[in-house]
Structure formats: structure tokens, C-alpha cells
Amino acid sequence: MVEFGGWHMPVQYGPILDEVRCVREKVGLFDLSHMGRLRLTGADRISALDKIVTTFVGRIPVDSIRYGLICQEDGGALDDILVYRGEEDVFLVVNASNTERDVAWLKEHLAGANVSLEDQTEELAMLALQGQDSVATLQTVVEDLDLLTIGYYKSGFGTLCGLPNVRVSRTGYTGEDGFEIYFDSGESERVWNALMEAGAQYGLKPIGLGARDTLRLEAGMSLYGHEINETRNPIEAGLSFGISFHEDKGDWIGRDALAQIKASPTNKLVGVSTDGKRAPREGYPVMSGDEQIGVICSGAISPTLSKNIGTAYVPLAFSEAGTKVQMDLRGKRQDLTVTDLPFYSRKR
């Protein structure tokens, strides 16, 4: 157990690599209650939010979800978020370490609009099931909702363990199929135990932060504070799918800066892999000859790929897959090969 974003969180329940394999081959249960959960209501909730976030909230269909970001005027990312469009509200999931700052930023830029912002982080628990047997496991304890009717990046409501009106979504941060559930935090232990019992026949195991980090890295998904932050922009991070420059969206914070970067990027987030003994780790310099051309953002041992992998920002001239570079380990060099992201994509 470690401190993480102001929460006491499990790094691992068992061997991290075994937890990764469990999610890839069976199903894993995650406690994600550290993530921030915000609810916006009021007549201006959509138009006001469209001036703050990068995704086009006004074009999200009801019961659908979109990835987006909150950016500064210079295009630097303050956070990456999920935006849930409901009939009467907009629900946001934000990063744990950024929740307090996000709330303050939203309140500042929503001022004067007919919008009410409610921080539901404490009152709502958030659990996730990820893996090929997630549908079968979760359906055992869900009534009034056929999980097969919920498409990818969609959401619905059902009765979970006898609790009515529970929000169920199908997104995920592992590269596998899976679901998130949001419910009264006072019921956390009971629901957790019910899911563990329901998934026992499928080999369900609890999964910690260590395995989650490896899973998302294999799937090429950015982590705030590593691949993206206030000094990194989402264009060069490969997150353009979460950014809308549509004229109907109008102006929003960071739009002009990101449009300029899109027209003339200088760096690119790439994958790197190595057959060497040492896994890439955050902060290791990336070298080409005697020149440092980048720095490792994230790295891990990948049990799925049976090699060591990582991410790094490099100049465009070094970003083509197959390019050979090196990482510096306190004066010692280890060869790296630039790789397209993601490293892993499940068969659908």
C-alpha cells in the first residue's frame, strides 16, 4: 500500500506480472475510487463546458462517453478526462492528483454560467472489471441491464447487488474489454466481495496500481504526470482524437496554441522496446550518439510481449518505427528500438 494522489492505494495484491496476465487472459477487479468524479447540471452545462475542454461536448450522444483534456492557453495539459453525456447532466472522471485543481479551474471558468458543479468523489465508489470475462462476471450481479447492449464508450444504469440506478460504463484503461461501476461508497466492501465471489469461477483476481500501469503502457495509453502534463501538449502525445477544432464548438481554452502545434509539431511520443536486461524507467536520457534527444516517460517489463518497453518524446526525425537509439543508465548504454504505439491491441 502506498500514498497515491492523496489516497492510500494498493500497488499489488500479488506478483505484478501475474496480475497483468490475469487481466489479459481472464478478468481483474480494480478499486479506482481515487479517481475524481464530478457532476455538472444546469441549463448551460454543455455550452459552458465546451469552452473549457478539448472534446466537443455538444456533439456527444446521450449515454455516450468521450475522452478529452483540460488545457492551459499555451496548450499544456492540466488533466485528461472522460466526459459522460447524460439526459440531465454531464459526468466527468478526472485524475486523482488533479481533482482539487480541476474543481477550482472549472469553477473559475464556469463563473456566470447556469451550471452547478458537484464533487461526488467521496460519496461515489468506483470499481472496474477488465478482461475477456468481465461481461460474464458483472452480469451475475447486475439486474435490469443487459451488458451486451452497452457498446464501447457507452453507459447505462441498472440494479447492482440490489442497489438501484447504478451507473455502468464500458471504457477501460488496460486495452481489454471491461466496465466501470459507480455507486454509494458506503456499499464498497459489500459490492467488492460480491464481485470477487461472482468472478471466482473465471479466475478473477484483485489488481493493483503496478499491474494497471503496465497494462495501460502495453496498450499505449498516456498517464498524466508521465506522458502528459502542463509542459506537454496533447497533439505531440498522440491524443488528437480527443481534440475538436470544429467551428461549431467555438473557441475554447488552448485552441489557438494547439492549432499551431498541430500545423507544425516538433516532437512525437513514441514507444521504445529493448531486448536488454534493464527496463526503461522514467527520467532515463534517450541518446543518439553523443546527443540527448529525449527522455523516458514510462517503462516496464511487459509479460504480454516478453520484452522491456517504454515511452519517450523524440524529435520527428527519430520517430519512425525501427529507428535505433539508446538509453543512458548512469553512463552505461542500452540499445532501444523506436516502436509504434500501442505495443498491444486485443483481438476483437
C-alpha positions as CSV (number, residue, x, y, z in Angstrom):
1,M,0.0,0.0,0.0
2,V,1.3,3.5,-0.9
3,E,0.1,7.1,-1.0
4,F,-1.2,8.0,-4.4
5,G,-2.8,11.3,-5.2
6,G,-3.8,11.7,-1.6
7,W,-5.2,8.2,-1.3
8,H,-3.9,5.0,0.3
9,M,-3.8,2.6,-2.6
10,P,-2.6,-1.0,-3.3
11,V,0.4,-1.3,-5.6
12,Q,0.0,-5.0,-5.7
13,Y,-2.0,-7.9,-4.2
14,G,0.3,-10.5,-5.6
15,P,3.1,-10.6,-8.2
16,I,2.6,-7.7,-10.6
17,L,3.4,-9.7,-13.7
18,D,0.9,-12.4,-12.7
19,E,-1.8,-9.7,-12.2
20,V,-1.1,-8.4,-15.7
21,R,-1.5,-11.9,-17.2
22,C,-4.7,-12.4,-15.2
23,V,-6.3,-9.3,-16.9
24,R,-5.0,-10.2,-20.3
25,E,-6.2,-13.9,-20.1
26,K,-9.2,-13.8,-17.6
27,V,-10.6,-10.9,-15.6
28,G,-9.3,-8.5,-12.9
29,L,-11.0,-6.2,-10.4
30,F,-9.7,-2.7,-9.7
31,D,-10.6,-0.2,-7.0
32,L,-10.5,3.2,-8.8
33,S,-12.2,5.2,-6.0
34,H,-9.2,7.6,-6.0
35,M,-10.3,9.0,-9.4
36,G,-12.2,12.2,-9.2
37,R,-15.9,12.2,-10.1
38,L,-17.7,15.4,-10.9
39,R,-21.3,16.1,-11.9
40,L,-22.4,19.2,-13.8
41,T,-26.1,20.2,-14.0
42,G,-27.9,23.4,-15.2
43,A,-29.0,24.8,-18.5
44,D,-25.6,25.9,-19.6
45,R,-23.6,22.8,-18.6
46,I,-22.8,21.7,-22.2
47,S,-22.1,25.1,-23.8
48,A,-20.1,26.3,-20.8
49,L,-18.0,23.1,-20.7
50,D,-17.4,23.3,-24.4
51,K,-15.4,26.5,-23.7
52,I,-13.1,24.6,-21.3
53,V,-12.4,21.1,-22.5
54,T,-11.0,19.9,-25.8
55,T,-13.7,17.4,-26.8
56,F,-16.9,18.6,-28.5
57,V,-19.4,18.0,-25.6
58,G,-22.3,19.3,-27.6
59,R,-21.9,16.5,-30.1
60,I,-21.6,13.7,-27.7
61,P,-24.8,11.5,-27.9
62,V,-26.7,10.9,-24.7
63,D,-25.3,7.9,-22.8
64,S,-22.0,8.1,-24.7
65,I,-18.6,9.0,-23.4
66,R,-15.6,10.8,-24.9
67,Y,-12.0,11.3,-24.0
68,G,-10.9,14.9,-23.6
69,L,-8.5,17.2,-21.9
70,I,-8.4,20.4,-19.9
71,C,-5.7,22.6,-21.2
72,Q,-4.0,25.9,-20.5
73,E,-3.9,28.7,-23.0
74,D,-0.5,27.5,-24.2
75,G,-1.9,24.0,-24.9
76,G,-0.2,22.4,-21.9
77,A,-2.4,19.7,-20.4
78,L,-3.8,20.3,-16.9
79,D,-5.6,16.9,-17.0
80,D,-7.1,14.3,-19.2
81,I,-10.6,13.3,-18.5
82,L,-13.6,11.2,-19.6
83,V,-16.8,13.1,-20.4
84,Y,-20.2,11.3,-19.9
85,R,-23.2,12.9,-21.6
86,G,-26.5,12.2,-19.8
87,E,-30.0,13.4,-20.3
88,E,-29.8,15.9,-17.5
89,D,-26.2,16.1,-16.5
90,V,-22.6,15.8,-17.6
91,F,-20.4,13.5,-15.5
92,L,-16.6,13.8,-15.5
93,V,-14.0,11.4,-14.4
94,V,-10.6,13.1,-13.7
95,N,-7.3,12.1,-12.3
96,A,-6.9,11.7,-8.5
97,S,-3.9,14.0,-8.1
98,N,-5.7,16.7,-10.2
99,T,-9.2,16.6,-8.7
100,E,-8.8,19.6,-6.4
101,R,-7.1,21.7,-9.1
102,D,-9.7,20.7,-11.7
103,V,-12.6,21.7,-9.5
104,A,-11.0,25.1,-8.9
105,W,-10.3,25.6,-12.6
106,L,-13.8,24.5,-13.6
107,K,-15.5,26.8,-11.0
108,E,-13.3,29.7,-12.2
109,H,-14.2,29.3,-15.8
110,L,-17.9,28.3,-15.3
111,A,-18.5,31.5,-13.3
112,G,-21.5,33.4,-14.6
113,A,-23.0,30.4,-16.4
114,N,-26.1,28.5,-15.3
115,V,-24.1,25.5,-14.1
116,S,-23.9,23.6,-10.8
117,L,-20.7,21.6,-10.1
118,E,-20.9,18.8,-7.6
119,D,-17.8,16.9,-6.5
120,Q,-19.1,13.3,-5.9
121,T,-15.6,11.7,-5.3
122,E,-16.3,10.9,-1.7
123,E,-19.9,9.8,-2.0
124,L,-19.4,7.5,-5.0
125,A,-17.2,4.5,-5.2
126,M,-15.6,3.5,-8.5
127,L,-14.7,-0.1,-9.3
128,A,-13.6,-1.6,-12.6
129,L,-13.7,-5.0,-14.1
130,Q,-11.3,-5.6,-17.0
131,G,-10.7,-8.7,-19.1
132,Q,-12.4,-11.1,-21.5
133,D,-14.6,-12.5,-18.7
134,S,-15.7,-9.1,-17.4
135,V,-19.2,-9.3,-19.1
136,A,-19.9,-12.7,-17.6
137,T,-18.7,-11.7,-14.1
138,L,-20.5,-8.4,-13.9
139,Q,-23.8,-9.6,-15.4
140,T,-24.0,-12.1,-12.5
141,V,-24.7,-9.2,-10.1
142,V,-26.4,-6.7,-12.4
143,E,-30.2,-6.7,-13.0
144,D,-32.4,-4.6,-15.3
145,L,-29.4,-4.0,-17.7
146,D,-28.1,-6.3,-20.4
147,L,-24.4,-5.5,-20.5
148,L,-24.2,-6.6,-24.1
149,T,-26.4,-3.6,-25.1
150,I,-23.7,-1.2,-23.8
151,G,-21.2,-0.5,-26.6
152,Y,-17.6,0.7,-26.2
153,Y,-17.5,4.2,-24.7
154,K,-21.2,3.9,-23.8
155,S,-23.0,3.9,-20.4
156,G,-26.3,2.9,-18.8
157,F,-28.0,2.4,-15.5
158,G,-29.0,-0.8,-13.7
159,T,-29.5,-2.5,-10.4
160,L,-26.2,-3.8,-8.9
161,C,-26.2,-6.1,-5.9
162,G,-29.7,-4.7,-5.1
163,L,-28.6,-1.1,-5.4
164,P,-30.8,0.8,-7.9
165,N,-29.7,3.3,-10.5
166,V,-26.1,2.4,-10.6
167,R,-24.1,3.9,-13.4
168,V,-22.3,1.3,-15.6
169,S,-19.9,2.3,-18.3
170,R,-17.7,0.4,-20.8
171,T,-14.3,2.1,-21.3
172,G,-11.2,0.9,-19.6
173,Y,-7.5,1.7,-19.2
174,T,-6.0,-1.7,-19.9
175,G,-6.6,-2.4,-23.6
176,E,-9.1,-5.1,-22.7
177,D,-12.9,-5.1,-22.7
178,G,-14.3,-4.0,-19.4
179,F,-16.7,-1.9,-17.3
180,E,-16.7,0.7,-14.6
181,I,-19.4,1.0,-11.9
182,Y,-20.3,3.9,-9.7
183,F,-22.3,3.5,-6.5
184,D,-22.7,4.6,-2.9
185,S,-19.3,4.4,-1.3
186,G,-20.8,3.0,1.9
187,E,-21.5,-0.2,-0.1
188,S,-18.0,-0.6,-1.4
189,E,-16.9,-3.6,0.7
190,R,-20.2,-5.5,0.1
191,V,-20.0,-4.9,-3.7
192,W,-16.3,-5.7,-3.9
193,N,-16.9,-9.0,-2.1
194,A,-19.9,-9.9,-4.3
195,L,-17.8,-9.3,-7.4
196,M,-15.0,-11.4,-6.1
197,E,-17.4,-14.2,-5.5
198,A,-19.1,-13.8,-8.9
199,G,-15.8,-13.9,-10.7
200,A,-14.2,-16.8,-8.8
201,Q,-15.3,-19.3,-11.5
202,Y,-13.5,-17.2,-14.1
203,G,-10.2,-16.8,-12.1
204,L,-10.9,-13.2,-11.1
205,K,-8.2,-11.5,-9.0
206,P,-7.8,-8.1,-7.5
207,I,-5.4,-5.9,-9.4
208,G,-3.2,-3.1,-8.1
209,L,-1.6,0.0,-9.4
210,G,1.6,-1.6,-10.5
211,A,-0.2,-4.0,-13.0
212,R,-2.5,-1.2,-14.1
213,D,0.4,0.9,-15.1
214,T,2.0,-2.0,-17.1
215,L,-1.4,-2.8,-18.7
216,R,-2.0,0.8,-19.9
217,L,1.6,1.1,-21.1
218,E,1.2,-2.0,-23.2
219,A,-2.0,-0.6,-24.6
220,G,-0.2,2.7,-25.4
221,M,-2.4,4.8,-23.1
222,S,-0.9,8.0,-21.6
223,L,-0.7,8.6,-17.9
224,Y,-1.0,12.1,-16.5
225,G,2.3,13.2,-14.9
226,H,4.3,11.0,-17.2
227,E,3.3,11.3,-20.9
228,I,1.2,14.4,-20.5
229,N,1.5,17.4,-18.1
230,E,1.4,21.2,-18.0
231,T,4.5,21.4,-20.2
232,R,3.5,18.7,-22.7
233,N,0.8,19.2,-25.3
234,P,-1.8,16.5,-26.3
235,I,-1.0,16.9,-30.1
236,E,2.5,15.6,-29.8
237,A,1.3,13.0,-27.3
238,G,-0.9,11.4,-30.0
239,L,-4.1,12.5,-28.4
240,S,-5.7,14.4,-31.3
241,F,-8.7,12.1,-31.2
242,G,-9.7,13.8,-28.0
243,I,-9.5,17.3,-29.5
244,S,-12.1,19.1,-31.7
245,F,-11.3,22.1,-33.8
246,H,-14.9,22.1,-35.3
247,E,-16.1,25.6,-36.0
248,D,-19.4,24.8,-34.3
249,K,-17.7,24.2,-31.0
250,G,-16.4,27.7,-31.0
251,D,-13.4,28.9,-29.0
252,W,-12.0,27.1,-26.0
253,I,-9.0,27.4,-23.7
254,G,-5.8,26.3,-25.6
255,R,-7.5,26.1,-29.0
256,D,-5.2,28.6,-30.9
257,A,-2.0,27.2,-29.4
258,L,-2.9,23.6,-30.2
259,A,-3.9,24.5,-33.7
260,Q,-0.5,26.0,-34.3
261,I,1.2,22.9,-32.8
262,K,-0.9,20.6,-35.0
263,A,0.2,22.6,-38.1
264,S,3.9,22.3,-37.2
265,P,4.8,19.7,-34.5
266,T,8.4,19.2,-33.5
267,N,8.3,16.1,-31.3
268,K,6.3,12.9,-31.1
269,L,5.6,10.4,-28.3
270,V,6.8,7.0,-29.4
271,G,7.2,3.6,-27.9
272,V,10.6,2.1,-27.3
273,S,11.5,-1.5,-26.8
274,T,14.7,-3.3,-25.8
275,D,16.0,-6.8,-25.6
276,G,18.4,-5.7,-22.9
277,K,18.2,-6.7,-19.3
278,R,17.1,-3.3,-17.9
279,A,13.6,-1.9,-18.4
280,P,13.3,1.8,-19.4
281,R,12.4,3.9,-16.4
282,E,11.1,7.4,-16.1
283,G,13.8,10.0,-16.5
284,Y,16.4,7.9,-18.3
285,P,18.0,10.0,-21.1
286,V,17.4,8.9,-24.7
287,M,20.5,9.2,-26.8
288,S,21.6,9.2,-30.4
289,G,25.4,9.1,-30.4
290,D,26.6,11.8,-28.0
291,E,23.3,13.8,-28.3
292,Q,20.5,13.5,-25.9
293,I,17.3,13.6,-28.0
294,G,14.7,12.8,-25.4
295,V,13.8,11.3,-22.0
296,I,11.9,8.2,-21.0
297,C,8.4,9.0,-19.8
298,S,7.3,5.5,-18.6
299,G,8.7,2.0,-18.7
300,A,8.0,-1.5,-17.6
301,I,8.7,-5.2,-18.0
302,S,6.0,-6.5,-20.4
303,P,4.8,-10.0,-19.7
304,T,2.5,-9.9,-22.7
305,L,5.3,-9.0,-25.1
306,S,8.2,-10.8,-23.2
307,K,10.4,-7.7,-23.5
308,N,11.1,-4.4,-21.8
309,I,9.1,-1.4,-23.1
310,G,8.7,2.3,-22.5
311,T,7.6,5.6,-24.0
312,A,9.6,8.7,-24.9
313,Y,9.3,12.0,-26.7
314,V,11.8,12.3,-29.5
315,P,12.2,14.8,-32.4
316,L,10.3,13.9,-35.6
317,A,13.5,12.8,-37.3
318,F,13.9,10.0,-34.8
319,S,10.2,9.0,-34.6
320,E,9.9,6.4,-37.4
321,A,9.4,2.8,-36.2
322,G,12.6,0.8,-36.4
323,T,14.9,3.8,-35.6
324,K,17.8,2.7,-33.3
325,V,18.6,4.9,-30.3
326,Q,19.9,4.2,-26.8
327,M,19.1,4.9,-23.2
328,D,21.7,6.1,-20.7
329,L,21.8,4.3,-17.4
330,R,24.2,6.4,-15.4
331,G,26.9,6.3,-18.1
332,K,26.1,2.9,-19.5
333,R,24.2,2.5,-22.7
334,Q,21.5,0.0,-23.7
335,D,20.0,-0.2,-27.2
336,L,16.4,0.8,-27.9
337,T,14.2,0.4,-30.9
338,V,11.5,3.0,-31.7
339,T,8.2,1.3,-31.9
340,D,4.7,2.4,-33.0
341,L,2.1,2.7,-30.2
342,P,0.2,0.8,-29.0
343,F,2.5,-2.1,-28.2
344,Y,-0.5,-4.4,-27.7
345,S,-4.0,-4.4,-29.1
346,R,-6.5,-7.1,-28.2
347,K,-8.2,-9.2,-30.9
348,R,-11.8,-8.0,-31.3
